[in-house]
Amino acid sequence: MCARAASRARSAVVKRRVNSIALAPIEDFRHDSDLFGEGVREPAAQKRIQAAIGRGFQTRDAEMDLGRLLVELTDD
């Protein structure tokens, strides 16, 4: 039982360490979210979003062939 508890404690320490290295601080996520929200309101972004949806962007096929769809969108 003690060995299991120690193992869980080590796992928790490792998880916290990995998260501290791999994840940005919450403030950075909020800032990026705000910037994204501002960007998608731009007319050029709205035009690209509509073009993507018109080409089936929200379908499985488009998701599986995302590279091709993105190239097609840059051609517009």
N, C-alpha and C positions, 0 to 999 in steps of 0.2 A: 504494500500500500504506500509506503514512504517512497519507494522507487518510482511509482506512478506519479505521485504528487511532485516529486523532483523533476521528472521528465516533463510534466505539464508546465512547471515553472520555467524550465529551460526553453521550452517551445515559446512561451509567452515573451520571454526576453528576446529571443531571436526574432519573433514577429514584430515586436516594437522597434527593434534595431533596423530591420529591413524596411519597415514603413517610414522610419525617420530618414532613411537614405533615399528611398524611391519615391515618396510622396511629397509634393510641395506643401508648404503651409496653407492652411485654410484661407488665409487672406489672399494668397495668390490665386486660388481657385475662384474666389469671389471676384477679384479684379478681372481675371480672364473671362468670367461669365458676363460681367458688365460690358467688357469690350466686345464680346460676341454679340450681345443684345443690341449694342449700338450699330455694329457692322451689318447685321442682317436687315436693319431698317433702311439701309442705303438703297437707292433705286437700282444700281448696278447689281447688288446682291439679290434683290428681289427678282430681277430679270433672270439671273442665273438659276435661282431656285425654281422659278416657273418653268424654265427650259428643261431642267433636270426632271421635274415631275412630269412634264409632257413626254419625256423619253422613258418614263417608267422607273424613275429613280427609286421609288418606294416599292419595288418588286424584288422578289428573290433573284430573278435573272439579272437584274441590274446590279444587285449586290454582289453576285458571283462574278460579274464582269465589270467591276467598278472602274478599272483602269481605262477600258475602252470608252465608257460613258464620260469620264472626265476629259479624255482627249477630245471627244466629240463636242463637249461643252466649250472647250477652249477655241474650237474652230468657229464658233458663232460670233 
